[in-house]
Amino acid sequence: MLEVKLTKENFENEVLNSKGTVLVDFFATWCGPCKMLAPVLEEFAKEHEDIKVCKIDVDEETPIAIKYGVASIPTLILFKDGEMVKQTLGYQTKDQLENFVK
């Protein structure tokens, strides 16, 4: 599945109203670890068509980041059927992502 870019206009529909698993990457374009994580997430998204992978730029969508308590980036938040179930901070390897979404 291709990654979905989130904005305040589509966050509710793409994440909160989604059935199934959604992995949201809170990132910034200037963040080094975020840049390192991007290709890992892209590969993960291609290999897991059952999981929707979304990205949200915290500089463009600050109110959403604040709502979910994002204080450092990258932050990954896992949603299941529209409910936040867990989060992790910092760069993740593909193996770490696999364990996180289980």
N, C-alpha and C positions, 0 to 999 in steps of 0.2 A: 504494500500500500504506500502511496506517496504521502509525504509529510504534509500536514495542513497548517497554514499560517493562521494564527488566531488573532482576532481583534475584539474590541468591545462589542462590535456588531455581530460577530458569529460565535463568540465564546459559549453562550448559553446553548445554542443549537448544536454545536460541534462537540461540546464536552458534557454539559449538565443534562442535556436531553438525549444523549447517546446511550444506546443499549450496548453492553459489553465493556471491554477494557479500553481505556484511553490513557496514553502516556503523554504528559505535557512537559515540555522542556521550557523553563523560564530562563532566558538568556539575554545577552547584550552583544551587539556587533563588535565592541571594543574589547571584550573579555577573552583572554588567552585560553583558559580552560574550556570556555564555551566553543571556541573555534576548534579545539582538539576533539571535543565531544561530537561535533556536527557530523563528521563522516561515520563515526561509530553508530550514531542514531540512524543515519541514512541506511546503512547496511542492515541494522536491526529491523527497520521498517520494511525493507524489501523481503526479509526472511520471515516476518511475522504478519501475514496478511490479516490475521484475526485481531490484531491490536492496532488501534488508530494512534499514530504518533503525530503530535502537534507541537508547534513551536510558538512561543509568544515573547516578543521583545519587551523587556521590562521598562526600557526607556520610552517606548511608544505607548505602552499600556500599563502605566504605573498603578492606577487604582486596582486593577485585577491582581497584580503582584502583591500589593499591600493587603488586599482581602484574604489572600492565602498565606500571609506571613512570610513571604519571600524576602529574606534579609541579605542573602548572598547568592551568587550565581556561579555556575549553573545550579539550578534546583530542578529536580525532576519530581513531579507529583503524579501518582497513579490514581485514576478514577475508575470505579466499576459501577456501571449503571447509573452514572451521574453523581456518585458519592465519592468524595476523597477518601482513599483508604490508607495511603502512606506516602512518604516523601523521602528523598535522599539528596544530599548536597555534594557538589564537586564532580570532577571528571569520573566517568565510569567506563570500565572496559566492557566489551560485549558480554563476557561471562558474568560480570557484575550486574549488567542489565537483565540478563536471563534470570538470575536469582532474584532480583528486585521485583520483577513482574509475576513471579510464581505466587 
